[in-house]
Amino acid sequence: MKKLLLLGIICLVTIFAQAQKQKVILDCDLGDDIDDAYAVALMLASTDKFEILGITTCYGRTNDRAELACKMLYETGLEQIPVAMGRNTSNIDERANWYAEQYYWSKGFNKVKPIQQSGADFIIEQLRKYPNEVILFSVGPVTNMKDIIEKDPQALKLAKKVIAMFGSFYIGYNGSPTINAE
């Protein structure tokens, strides 16, 4: 009887602990600067706190970024987390065409592949599936956010929170009077 009671308590604690995990999506331009790799690593190291619904890539060569994300997930044993590519913008912005050093680490990696769904469509689907439950972290140029707004202007209102790091709204970087948009 004690074993059955202990098993029941363990099951309830496990269910409660899982219920407390925060659903998150990370939208990033992984591969250029190291900050996005740190963001991915921090999130992957926090799976006890986060239920990572997916990683989406934005800006420039999103296929290279997705390949890098897939390899990071594979190397950490978390390859079940989906990676969705955002729209490739390297034909629009010349700055987005350079081949960042981080890409060499994952070049040719094909053990895990991104899902076929676009980054914007993946985010919309998850927000509709889990209304007011998902925190969307956006740490890159907001090309997926633009695509979401164009496809479904109400979708981002379904997020529990949108936490974004991009540009400036009222004053420029380092106190400049010129606003810096990204």
Beta strands, then each sheet from edge to edge (+ up, - down):
strand 1: 22-28
strand 2: 50-57
strand 3: 83-85
strand 4: 134-138
strand 5: 161-164
sheet 1: 3+ 2+ 1+ 4+ 5+
end
